[in-house]
Amino acid sequence: MVSRPIAPVLGPLPIEMLTPQDLQLLEDFLARRNQLANQDVLGQRILHKMFERMNLPAKDYDHWETDRLLNAILRASKGQMRDDQPQDGLPMVE
C-alpha cells in the first residue's frame, strides 16, 4: 500500500503504517460514535494513536476537526480520496 494524500494541506499520510486492526477500530468507531457518551475523548485517543503509528505529530483538535481527520484517514485507506474531492477544511498538521 502507498501513502495517499488526504488533503493538499496535509500531504500524503503513511496509511501503510496502520494495521488492519487500526483501520477496523476506526471504522467501528465511526459507525458507532453517535451511540457513545464519550465519543469526543475516544475520537481524540484514536486519532492520536493513528498519528503516533504514522509518526506524525498529534495535537488536540476540536470535535469537528477530529471527525473530519478520522473520516479522511479511513477514506484514504480505502483509496477513496481524489484530488478533485472537496477537502472539508481539514486543518494543517504542523
N, C-alpha and C positions, 0 to 999 in steps of 0.2 A: 504494500500500500504506500502511496506517496503523500507528501504534505499537500493539503488542499487549502487555498485561500478562503477565509471565512468572510473577509471584508478587506477592501483595499487599505483601510487604516490599520488593520491588524496584521495583514500579510498572511503568508501561509502558516498554518498550525501543523505541528508534527503529530497528526492524528494517529500515525502508525505506532506511536509510543503508548497509546491507550490499549488496554487489553479488551478482549471481548466481554469480560465481566464488567469492566468500567462502563462500556457502552450499553450493556444490558441494564446496569444500575441506573444510568442516565435516562434511558428510555422508560424504565419502570417509574422513576421519579416523575418525569414529565407527564406521564399518563395519569398518575395518581395525585399529583401535587395539590390539586384543589380539595382533596379529601383530608389533607394533613394540616393539623393545627399549627405545626411548627415548620411550615414549608419554607419560610424565609431563611431560617437558620440552616435547615438541611440543604437548601439550594446553595447557600454560601459555602458550606462544607464540601459539597460535591464539586462545585466549581473550583475551589482551592485545591482539592485533590487532583482534579483533572489538569489544572495548570501546573501543579507540582510534578506530575508524571511527564508532562510535556516540557519540563524545565523552563517554564515561563514564570515571571514574577506575578504573584497574585495580590490583589488588593480587595478591599471591601467595596462592592458595588451595591447600588440600591436594588430593590426588588425587581424593577423592570429591566435594568441592565443585566442582572444575573439571569433572569429568564431568557432574555434575548441571546446572551452568550451561550447558555446551556443548549438552547434550541439550535443555534448556529453550529455548535460543536457536533451535535447529533446529525444535522443535515450534511455537514462537511464529511462526516464519517460514512455517510451513505452516498456521497458523491452527488448530492442534490444542489449544491451551490453553483451558481453560474455568474459570470461577470455582469450580465445584464439584469440580474435579480436585485430588487431593492435591498438595501443593506440595513434597514431598520434602525439607523442611527447608532450602530454599535460603537462603543467607546474605544478609544485607543489604549492599547496596553503599553505602559511605559517601562 
